[in-house]
Amino acid sequence: MRLRLLQIGILILFVSCAYLAFRGEPSDQGLFLYCGAGLRPAMEDLRQDFTQRTGVPVLVSYAGSGCLLSMLTFARSGDLYMPGERYYVDQAIDGGHVQNDVTAAYFVAVVMVQKGNPKGIHSLRDLAREDVRVGIGHPDSVACGLVAKKILEKAGLWEAVKANIDARGAYTGAAMELSNALALKALDAAINWDAMGYPVLKDVDILTIPREQNIDVPVPLAVLTWTRQKATATRFVEFAMSADGRAHFARHGYHTALEPYVLPYYGNVALE
């Protein structure tokens, strides 16, 4: 039954990517950006500010980073790509879709739990417990899921936690879906970006993964090789890297630097 549900989930993900690929044509009147869904809060402010300053509209397609890569590879149109993890832009470079990139911000992975931590989760190992419903993003298509897998592999816990997720947890198609599932008490814990806790802080607690157990996650931004508006796309990149541009990321709880390694807007309750 769970295998059937997994197959249905993969089919839905494929159909969603196909739908997004045909939804809205990139226009020569503005820029078209493929952007990881977990970056939406900051990107909405950033693109609107850019448009107010320059008069250039920016149309954005938000989805999982892997889904976006499939979209732009198929469509071969658009101007900019901003996935949630370096892995995806490296694939785009290998495919000749982009030539280089900049780091516009950083994600920090944390463990989110229900308010008050009722399950008493104090370590990554606790995520393998049978009484804990765990969620992560789809590792094959969502950046936070890929990083969650890497963190658990680093700790030697991937197989045990995966078995727990397969049995009673959930894989999601976007980072914010994990936060909402916790807020609705459909999950007990999730490995997610700390910025995704910002909208639901009244409903969740954040547990810091110690730096030595965690993985640094730069957020890349790149101009697509086939853009017909290279100068304007480059101007957008420059604005995103400016102090005013980075302020939009900081305002929504994203990191613009990893040193010092502290969380921006809540306590530093660390896992063991």
N, C-alpha and C positions, 0 to 999 in steps of 0.2 A: 504493500500500500504506500509506504513512504517512498519507495523507488518510483512508483507511478506519480506521486506528487512532485518528486524532484524532476521527472521528465516533463511534467506539465509546466513547472516553474521555468525550466530551460526554454521551452517553447514560447512561453509568454515573454521571456526576456528577448528572444530572437525577434518575435513579432514587434515588440516595443522598439527595438533598435531600427527595424525596417520602417516602422511608422515615423519615427523621428527623422530618419534619413530623407523622407519625402515630404516632411512637414515644413513648408516655408522655404522658398528659394533664396539663397544668398543674393544680395542686391549690390549693384555697383554704386548705389546711392549712399551706402554706409558700409560698416564692417560686420562680418559674420564670425562669431566666436563659438567654438565648441568648448564647453566648460563643465568640469566635474560638478555634480549636483551638490556635493558638500561645501562648495565655495559660493553658493548662490547668495547668501545674505550679504557678503562683502561685495560680490561682483555687481549686484543690482545697484548699490550705491556708487561703485566705481564707474560703471558705464554711464549712469545718469550724469555724474559729475563731468565726465569726459565730454559728453554730448553738449552739456551746458557751456563748456569752455570753448569747444571747437565747432559746434554745429553739426558734427558728424554722428549720426545715429549708430548704435551698436546693437545688432540683433544677436541674442544668445540662445543656444540650444543646450539645456542642462540634462545630463544623464550620467550614468556610471562611466568611469574613465575608459574601460574596455569597450563599452558600447559606442562611445564617441569615436574611438579609434576605428572601429568597424565602419561607422557612418562616414567619416571623412575619407577613409580608404576607398570606399565604394563611390562616394559622390565626387571626389577630387575637385571640390569647390570650397569656398569659404576663405577666411583670412588668418584666423588665429586658433591655437589649440592650447588649452590650459587643463591638463588632467590633474588628478589628485596625488600622483606619485611618479617618481622618476622613471620607473619601469616602462610606463606607457610612452613617454616621450622618447625614450631610448629606442623603442620599437618603431616609432614614427621616423626617427633619424635613420635607422637601418633601412626603412622602406623608402627613403628619399622624400618623405613628406615634409620634413623640416630640416634645416641645416644646423641650427644651434638654438639655444634657449637661455633664459635667465631664471633666477630663483626669485619669485615675487613674494613668497611667504613660506611659512612652515606649518605643517600639521604636527600635533603631538598626540600620540595614541594614549588613551587612558582606559581604565575599567569603570564603566558606569554601573551603578546599582540603584535599586529603589531607595527612596528617602529613608534614612535611618539604618540602611544596610541590614534589613531583617534576616537575611540568610547568613550573616556573619562571614562575609567574604574578605579574606585578609591576604590572599596570595593568588598567583595565577593557577596554582595547583587546585585551588578550590573550585575552579571553573569546570573541573572534571567530575565533581560530585553529582550523584544521581538526583539529589534534591534541588539542584540549581538549573533553571532554564536559561540557557545561554544563547545569545544572538551575535552574529557577525555579518558583515556584508558578504555577498557572493565572492569568493576568492578569485574566480576567473574573470570577473568583470567590474568589480567595485574596489576602488583603491583601499578603503579602510578594511575590507575583507582580505585583500592580498597582504596588507601589513599585519593584520591580526594573525594570519597563518604564519608569517615570517617570525613574529614574536613568539608564538607558541612552539614553532620548530626550534628556535634558538634555546628555549627552555626545556626542550625534550618532551613537550606535552601535547603536540599537535594531534597525534592519533587518539589519545585519551579524550581530549576536549572535543574533537571532531565526532567521536562516537556519541558523546553526550548531546551535541547539537543535533546530530542525525536522529537521535532517539526522542528528544523532547524539546529541542530548541528551534532556532529559525535562522535562515539566511535571507538577507534583504537585498533589494536592488538599489538602495541608496542609504547614505549614512544617517540622514535625518529620520528615516523609518525606524532605525534602532532606538533613537531617543524617544520617539513617540510610543513605541511598543513598551518601553520601560515606564514611561509616564502613565500609560494605561494599565500597567501591571500585567502585561502579557508576557514579559520576560523578567527574570531576576537580575541578570547581569548582561553586559555587552562590552566588547572591545570596540571603541569608537574614537573619533577625534574629540579632543577636549572642547573645541569650539562648538560642537554639536550639542553640548550640554547647556550652552548659553540660553537658548529659548525655553528650556524646561527645568531650570535650576530649582524651582520650588517643588519639583516632583522627583528629582534624582540627586544622588550624591556622586562625587567624583573621587576615584582612587587613583593616585599617581603610580605609574609603573616606573620603578627606579631606572635611572638613565642606563645603567649597565645591562638591564634586561630589555630595554626598549630599543627602538630603531629610529634614527633620525629620518624625517620625511620632508624634504624640500618640495615645494609646489612650483613646478616649472611653467613658464609661459613662452610660447614660441610662435613665430610667424610661419605660416604654411608656404611651401615653395611655389605653389601655383597661384598665390594671390595676385590679383590685378591692381592691388592698391598697397603696394609694399611701403611706400613712404608714410601713408596714413596708418597702416598697421604698426609700423615701427614707432610712430608717434604715440600710439596707444600703449605699447610696451614701455616706452620711456615714462609715460604718465603713471603707469602702474608701479614703476620702480621709484618714483619720486616720493618725497616726504608726504605730499598731499595724497598721493595714491595709496601709499602704505598705511596712512591714517585710517582709511576705510577698512582695511583688514584688522587693524588693532581695535577699532571701535566695536567690532563684532566678535572679539575674543580670539582671533587668529594671531599667530606669532609672526613677527617680522624679524626675529633673531632667536637663536636657541641659547644664547648666553646672556645672563645667567639662566640656568635651567629651572625656571619657576613657572607656575601657572598664573595667568594674568588676573583672574577675577574670583578665585575661591581658594579655600584653604589647601594646604599641601599635605593631605592625608595619604601616606604612601603605603603601598603594598609591601609585604615582607620580601 
